[in-house]
Amino acid sequence: MENDEEKRCLLLSLAIGAANMTIDNRDSLRTRVTERSGRVRVNVEFKQFELENGLAVILRRDNSVPVVAVDVAYHVGSKNEKKGKTGFAHLFEHLMFEGSEHVKKGDFDKYISLAGGYNNAYTTEDATNYYDVLPSNQLQLALWLESDRMLKFSVIEEALSTQREVVKEEKRWRIDNRPYGDASEKLQGLIFPVGQYHWPVIGSMEDLDAADMSDVRNFYERFYRPNNAVLVISGDINLKDAESEVRKYFSDIPPSAAPIPAVLFEDKKLDTGIVDTLYGSVPAPAVFAAYKVPAEGSAEYYALNQLGKVLSDGNSSRLYKRLVYETQAVSDFDISAEGMEKASVFLFSAFVAPGHSANEVLKIFDEEISKLQDSTVSKYEFEKARNATLSSYVGRLSTNSGVADALAHYYTFFKDPGLINSEVERELSVTPKLVKQAAQEFLKKNERIVLFYSPKEQK
């Protein structure tokens, strides 16, 4: 975007369903998103190649601002772990900042911040992603840092012990001691009764305590290799120079000695629904309803994503009108579709307002689901959901880090970074009929998990 005013005008045009729209970075002309007569076209130009060691590389030039984003994604998440050896992927997210062959403990963040940039990382069930955003004249620094921690295992026992405690403290802060914090962990364990999605990303503390240096080293040697990673650079670069720098820093890193272990994904269909009530230190009753749905990238997943927007996106959505305006039964609620590589989760969560009950809230939710199963969505609601999808997609591609993350994601999940130019059109091609069919097939009461949370004094 050239300025904030342009961005505001764009969002306004999306909100009213503008028939003709162009989003254009006029300095670089590297990214275009256009909509004409209901058809969306995205043009994110990039160059893709692979080093001899198997490292996939994607370069995207955008010279509008002197900033560059470097993103390294490893195709390893909690689903690559085994029962009794959980939490390793998330632990490595921490360990990779503990120093490397030529970078002392604590210096990674220091180098980035002193160069005027910032960095972070995240772990999911399917991947671990590291990213750095810096002034473009510091690209070599980011490539040196990322290549150094990919080059050689350098974790020592002290670092392992330290990060074990950091992960434990993170679990206490995010899950154990936060109201409703354990809901996601409990839902995941119930909706995936077997297989690699059964345990949470943060893993088992007992498994981490039992891990020794040989376990950690073996995990690194199996998964933290160039032939299991993608490097994305997006921003103010010269493509030829950037490719030369990538080859300079990454070409000599050896690939894994053995093939990357394949994931033999296991799962079990839920034949009967599960309803449970949990009592704890929560300020108010709450209800969570989770459904297992198809993997990200499927037509059904996109349909359920649109269904969620019809139900909950904006003050005129169906559930907002009923739960907030009409009944005032909730203080807050949310619907999301968490896309994963092998399966996904459609989740409804609501926090009950005084004078109302969680059963009342769930009943209203079920009534709205039944309506979607019995009749197709109105044209107005469907267009509003489409506009929200397009607005979200444009926002995701408005920064170099957002584009880099998207390219890394599409390569990691589908080996096709070109999906950055076609995924939004695939989602927008969903029809009201497909939304209805998806609701009928996947949002069944006998195949869902419902958790009620109540204050412990109500037990």
C-alpha positions in Angstrom: 0.0 0.0 0.0 1.3 3.5 -0.8 -0.2 5.0 2.4 -2.8 4.5 5.2 -5.5 6.4 3.3 -5.2 4.0 0.3 -5.5 1.1 2.7 -8.6 2.5 4.4 -10.2 3.2 1.0 -9.5 -0.4 -0.1 -11.0 -1.9 3.0 -14.1 0.3 2.6 -14.5 -0.8 -1.0 -14.3 -4.4 0.1 -16.9 -3.9 2.8 -19.5 -2.6 0.3 -18.7 -5.3 -2.2 -17.1 -3.2 -4.9 -17.4 -4.7 -8.3 -14.1 -3.5 -9.6 -10.9 -3.3 -7.5 -7.2 -3.1 -8.0 -4.5 -3.3 -5.3 -1.2 -2.3 -6.8 2.3 -1.6 -5.4 3.3 1.0 -8.0 6.9 1.1 -7.1 7.7 -2.6 -7.8 4.7 -4.0 -9.6 5.6 -7.3 -8.0 2.2 -8.0 -6.5 -1.3 -7.4 -7.9 -4.7 -8.5 -6.7 -7.5 -7.7 -9.0 -11.2 -8.4 -9.0 -13.3 -8.0 -12.1 -16.9 -9.1 -12.3 -16.6 -11.5 -9.4 -13.3 -13.1 -10.6 -10.2 -12.6 -8.5 -6.7 -12.6 -9.9 -3.5 -12.5 -7.7 -0.1 -12.0 -9.2 2.8 -12.5 -6.7 5.8 -12.9 -8.9 8.6 -15.1 -7.5 11.6 -17.1 -8.5 12.0 -20.7 -7.3 15.0 -23.0 -7.4 16.6 -25.8 -5.4 20.2 -26.2 -4.2 22.0 -29.5 -4.7 21.6 -30.3 -1.0 17.8 -30.2 -1.5 17.1 -26.8 0.0 14.1 -25.2 -1.7 14.6 -21.5 -2.3 11.9 -18.9 -3.2 12.8 -15.2 -4.0 10.3 -12.5 -4.4 11.3 -8.9 -5.2 9.5 -5.8 -3.8 11.5 -2.6 -3.9 8.8 -0.4 -2.5 10.5 -0.1 1.0 14.1 -1.0 2.0 13.0 -4.0 4.0 13.6 -7.7 3.6 11.9 -10.7 5.2 13.8 -14.0 5.5 11.7 -17.1 6.3 13.0 -20.6 6.9 10.4 -23.3 7.4 11.2 -26.9 8.4 8.6 -29.5 7.5 8.5 -30.9 11.0 5.9 -30.4 13.7 4.3 -32.3 16.5 2.8 -34.9 14.1 6.4 -36.0 13.3 6.9 -37.1 16.9 6.1 -40.5 18.4 4.2 -41.4 21.5 6.6 -41.2 24.4 8.8 -38.7 22.5 6.4 -35.7 22.2 7.2 -32.0 22.4 10.5 -32.2 20.5 9.4 -29.9 17.6 8.3 -27.2 19.9 11.4 -27.7 22.1 13.6 -27.2 19.0 11.9 -23.9 18.3 13.5 -22.8 21.6 16.8 -24.6 21.2 17.6 -23.1 17.8 18.1 -19.7 19.6 20.5 -21.2 22.1 23.6 -20.7 19.9 25.1 -22.4 16.9 28.5 -23.2 15.5 29.7 -19.5 15.3 26.9 -17.7 17.2 27.0 -17.7 21.0 24.0 -18.1 23.2 21.8 -15.0 23.1 23.7 -13.4 20.2 21.2 -14.4 17.5 18.5 -12.0 18.8 21.2 -9.4 19.6 22.6 -9.4 16.1 19.1 -8.9 14.6 18.0 -6.2 17.0 21.3 -4.2 16.6 20.8 -4.3 12.8 17.4 -2.7 13.3 15.2 -5.8 12.8 13.1 -8.3 14.6 12.7 -12.1 14.6 10.6 -14.8 16.0 9.4 -18.4 15.4 6.4 -20.6 15.8 5.6 -24.4 15.8 2.4 -26.1 14.7 1.3 -29.7 14.3 2.9 -29.7 10.8 5.8 -27.3 10.6 8.3 -25.1 12.4 8.9 -21.6 11.0 11.7 -19.1 11.8 11.5 -15.5 10.4 13.7 -12.4 10.4 12.7 -8.9 9.2 15.5 -6.4 8.7 16.7 -3.5 6.6 17.5 -4.9 3.2 21.2 -4.0 3.5 21.4 -6.6 6.3 20.2 -9.5 4.2 23.6 -11.2 4.4 23.5 -11.1 8.2 20.1 -13.0 8.3 21.4 -15.6 5.8 24.6 -16.1 7.8 22.6 -16.6 11.1 20.0 -18.9 9.6 22.6 -21.0 7.7 24.8 -21.3 10.8 22.1 -22.9 12.9 21.1 -25.2 10.0 24.8 -26.2 9.5 25.7 -28.1 12.6 24.1 -29.4 15.9 25.6 -27.3 18.7 23.2 -27.7 21.6 24.8 -28.5 24.9 23.3 -30.1 28.0 23.0 -26.8 29.8 20.9 -25.4 27.0 18.7 -28.4 26.9 18.1 -28.1 30.7 17.4 -24.4 30.4 14.9 -24.7 27.6 13.1 -27.6 29.3 12.3 -25.2 32.1 11.3 -22.5 29.7 8.8 -24.8 28.0 7.4 -25.8 31.4 7.0 -22.2 32.4 5.3 -21.5 29.0 2.9 -24.4 29.6 2.1 -23.1 33.1 1.5 -19.6 31.7 -0.4 -20.5 28.6 -2.3 -23.6 29.6 -2.3 -24.6 33.3 -2.8 -21.3 35.0 -4.9 -19.5 32.4 -8.7 -19.7 32.5 -9.9 -22.2 29.8 -6.2 -22.5 28.8 -6.4 -26.3 28.7 -9.5 -26.4 26.4 -7.5 -26.7 23.2 -5.3 -29.5 24.6 -8.3 -31.5 25.9 -10.3 -31.0 22.7 -7.4 -32.1 20.5 -6.9 -35.3 22.6 -10.6 -36.2 22.3 -11.3 -35.3 18.7 -8.1 -37.2 17.6 -8.3 -40.2 19.9 -5.3 -41.9 18.2 -2.5 -40.8 15.9 -0.1 -38.0 15.5 -2.6 -35.2 16.2 -3.6 -36.7 19.5 -1.0 -34.9 21.6 -0.6 -31.1 21.8 2.2 -29.2 20.1 3.7 -28.3 23.5 4.0 -32.0 24.2 4.3 -34.0 27.4 6.5 -32.6 30.2 7.3 -36.1 31.2 8.5 -36.9 27.7 10.7 -33.7 27.7 12.1 -34.5 31.1 13.1 -38.0 29.9 14.7 -36.7 26.7 18.5 -36.9 26.7 21.1 -35.4 24.3 21.1 -38.4 22.0 17.3 -38.0 21.5 17.7 -34.3 20.8 20.6 -34.8 18.4 18.8 -37.5 16.5 15.8 -35.3 16.1 17.9 -32.5 14.7 19.8 -34.8 12.3 16.5 -36.3 11.0 14.5 -33.1 10.4 16.7 -30.0 10.6 18.4 -30.5 7.3 18.2 -28.5 4.1 16.3 -31.2 2.2 13.5 -30.8 4.7 13.3 -27.0 4.5 12.3 -24.0 2.4 14.0 -20.6 2.5 12.0 -17.6 1.4 13.3 -14.1 0.9 10.8 -11.4 0.2 11.5 -7.7 -0.1 14.0 -5.1 -1.4 16.4 -7.5 -3.2 18.1 -7.9 -6.5 17.2 -11.5 -7.6 20.6 -12.3 -9.1 22.5 -11.0 -6.1 20.1 -12.7 -3.6 20.5 -16.1 -5.4 24.3 -15.7 -5.2 24.2 -15.0 -1.5 21.9 -17.9 -0.8 24.3 -20.3 -2.6 27.2 -18.8 -0.8 25.7 -19.4 2.7 23.7 -22.6 2.2 25.2 -24.7 -0.6 27.8 -26.4 1.6 25.3 -27.6 4.3 25.0 -31.4 3.9 21.6 -33.0 3.5 20.3 -35.7 5.8 22.2 -38.9 5.7 19.0 -40.9 5.4 15.6 -40.1 3.8 13.3 -37.9 5.8 11.0 -40.2 7.7 7.5 -40.3 6.2 4.5 -39.7 8.4 2.1 -42.6 8.4 -0.9 -40.6 9.6 -3.3 -42.5 11.9 -6.8 -41.4 12.9 -10.1 -42.9 14.1 -13.6 -41.8 13.2 -15.8 -40.6 16.0 -18.9 -42.7 16.0 -20.5 -41.0 19.1 -20.3 -37.5 20.4 -18.6 -36.7 23.7 -19.9 -34.2 26.2 -18.0 -33.4 29.3 -18.1 -30.7 32.1 -14.9 -29.4 33.6 -14.8 -27.4 36.9 -11.9 -25.0 37.5 -10.7 -21.5 38.2 -12.7 -19.8 35.5 -14.6 -16.5 35.8 -17.7 -17.6 34.0 -19.2 -20.7 32.3 -18.1 -21.4 28.8 -18.8 -23.9 26.0 -16.5 -25.3 23.3 -17.8 -27.5 20.5 -15.3 -29.1 18.1 -15.8 -31.0 14.8 -13.2 -32.9 12.9 -13.2 -31.7 9.2 -11.2 -32.3 6.1 -7.6 -31.0 5.7 -6.6 -27.6 4.6 -6.7 -27.2 0.8 -9.9 -29.3 0.3 -13.1 -27.9 -1.2 -14.9 -28.9 2.0 -12.4 -27.0 4.2 -13.0 -23.8 2.2 -16.7 -24.3 2.4 -16.6 -24.6 6.2 -14.4 -21.5 6.3 -17.1 -19.6 4.5 -19.8 -21.1 6.7 -17.9 -19.8 9.8 -17.9 -16.3 8.4 -21.6 -16.4 7.7 -22.2 -17.4 11.3 -19.8 -15.1 13.1 -18.1 -12.5 10.9 -19.3 -9.0 11.8 -22.2 -7.5 13.8 -24.8 -8.6 11.2 -23.8 -12.3 11.3 -26.3 -14.9 12.4 -24.7 -15.8 15.7 -23.8 -12.2 16.6 -27.4 -11.1 16.2 -28.8 -14.0 18.3 -26.1 -14.3 21.0 -25.3 -10.7 21.4 -28.1 -8.5 20.2 -31.2 -10.5 20.9 -30.4 -12.6 23.9 -27.2 -11.0 25.3 -26.3 -14.6 26.3 -22.6 -14.3 25.8 -19.8 -11.9 26.7 -17.8 -13.1 23.7 -17.8 -15.9 21.1 -15.7 -17.2 18.2 -15.8 -19.6 15.3 -12.6 -20.8 13.6 -11.5 -23.5 11.2 -8.0 -24.5 12.1 -6.4 -25.9 8.9 -3.8 -28.7 9.2 -2.0 -30.8 6.7 -3.9 -34.1 7.4 -7.1 -33.0 9.0 -8.7 -29.8 10.4 -10.9 -28.7 13.3 -14.0 -26.5 13.2 -14.4 -24.9 16.6 -17.1 -22.9 18.3 -16.3 -21.3 21.6 -18.5 -18.9 23.7 -18.2 -17.3 27.2 -21.6 -17.1 28.9 -22.9 -13.9 30.3 -24.5 -13.6 33.8 -28.1 -14.9 33.9 -27.6 -17.3 31.1 -26.4 -20.9 30.8 -23.9 -22.7 28.5 -26.7 -25.1 27.5 -28.8 -22.1 26.3 -25.8 -20.9 24.2 -25.2 -24.3 22.7 -28.9 -24.7 21.8 -28.8 -21.4 19.9 -25.6 -22.5 18.1 -27.2 -25.8 17.1 -30.3 -24.1 15.8 -28.2 -21.9 13.5 -26.3 -25.0 12.3 -29.6 -26.8 11.6 -30.8 -23.8 9.5 -27.6 -24.0 7.4 -28.1 -27.7 6.9 -31.7 -27.2 5.8 -31.4 -24.2 3.5 -28.9 -22.4 1.4 -27.2 -19.2 2.5 -28.7 -15.9 1.2 -27.0 -14.0 -1.5 -26.3 -11.0 0.8 -24.7 -13.2 3.5 -22.6 -15.1 1.0 -21.3 -11.9 -0.7 -20.4 -10.5 2.8 -18.5 -13.7 3.6 -16.6 -13.4 0.3 -15.7 -9.8 0.9 -14.4 -10.7 4.4 -12.3 -13.5 2.8 -10.8 -11.2 0.2 -10.1 -8.5 2.8 -8.3 -11.0 5.0 -6.2 -12.3 2.0 -5.2 -8.8 0.9 -4.2 -8.0 4.5 -2.0 -11.1 4.6 -0.1 -10.1 1.5 0.3 -6.5 2.5 3.7 -7.0 4.1 6.9 -8.8 3.1 6.8 -11.0 6.1 3.2 -12.0 5.3 4.1 -12.9 1.7 7.2 -14.8 2.8 5.1 -16.8 5.4 2.5 -17.6 2.8 5.0 -18.8 0.2 6.8 -20.9 2.8 3.4 -22.4 3.9 2.2 -23.3 0.5 5.5 -25.0 -0.3 5.7 -26.9 3.0 2.2 -28.2 2.8 1.7 -28.7 -0.9 5.1 -28.2 -2.6 3.4 -25.5 -4.6 4.2 -21.9 -3.7 2.1 -20.8 -6.7 -1.0 -21.4 -4.6 -0.4 -17.9 -3.3 -1.9 -16.8 -6.6 -4.8 -19.2 -6.7 -5.9 -20.1 -3.2 -8.2 -17.1 -2.7 -10.0 -17.9 -6.0 -10.4 -21.5 -4.9 -12.1 -20.4 -1.7 -14.2 -17.8 -3.4 -15.4 -20.4 -5.9 -17.3 -22.1 -3.1 -21.0 -22.1 -3.7 -23.9 -21.8 -1.2 -24.8 -25.3 -2.2 -21.4 -26.6 -1.2 -21.7 -24.8 2.2 -25.0 -26.5 2.8 -23.5 -29.9 1.9 -20.5 -29.4 4.1 -22.7 -28.5 7.1 -24.7 -31.6 6.6 -21.8 -33.9 6.2 -19.3 -32.7 8.8 -21.2 -30.7 11.5 -23.0 -33.6 13.1 -23.8 -33.8 16.8 -22.8 -37.4 17.1 -19.4 -36.7 15.7 -18.4 -33.7 17.8 -16.7 -32.9 21.2 -18.5 -30.6 23.6 -16.8 -29.2 26.7 -18.6 -27.2 29.3 -16.5 -25.1 31.7 -18.0 -24.1 35.0 -16.5 -22.3 38.1 -15.4 -24.9 40.6 -17.7 -23.6 43.3 -20.6 -24.7 41.1 -19.5 -28.3 41.2 
